[in-house]
Amino acid sequence: RNFVIGLILCHEHLKQLDQAEAWHRKWMAVMKERSGADSPAYGTDMAALGVNLLQQKKWSDAEPILRECLTLREKTQPDAWTTFTTKSLLGGAHLGQKKYADAEPLLLAGYEGMKQREKTIPPPGKVRIPEAIERLVQLYEATDKKDKAANWRKELETRKSRSLPK
């Protein structure tokens, strides 16, 4: 497991997202067989593939994977911060496809859920909160809701200024 994950992370670090995607898909098949389609480990792998696809702007490829991941996480870990991250990611897939009405409730619920559970998020996962806010800014800019976009931009700046080293 560690070798394959290391290989995926290496490809992603080098911005070789298509190669990382191929390894994600191979690894998901192994994990589905080994851990089961209802396992949290499989959900983690689905979410990682979804993030990869969003980074590649493959919005319509990411959507069904993130939807399946969200269904699994809502069933097995309904109160976990990762479930709310997945909502935001799925909202991002809708946003990329200009399905704004589908994106908005997912983006808002994802952000609010992560914010409420912020103390339980390990440091590497904390990047998901500003990413969620950035998606909300993009949504409201795309839908010409300037006031809402400005409010979320302000929230993002406040959050970034708080996380800067003193």
Secondary structure, 3 states (H helix, E strand, C coil): CHHHHHHHHHHHHCCCHHHHHHHHHHHHHHHHHHHCCCCHHHHHHHHHHHHHHHHCCCHHHHHHHHHHHHHHHHHHCCCCHHHHHHHHHHHHHHHHCCCHHHHHHHHHHHHHHHHHCHHHCCHHHHHHHHHHHHHHHHHHHHCCCHHHHHHHHHHHHHHHHHHCCC
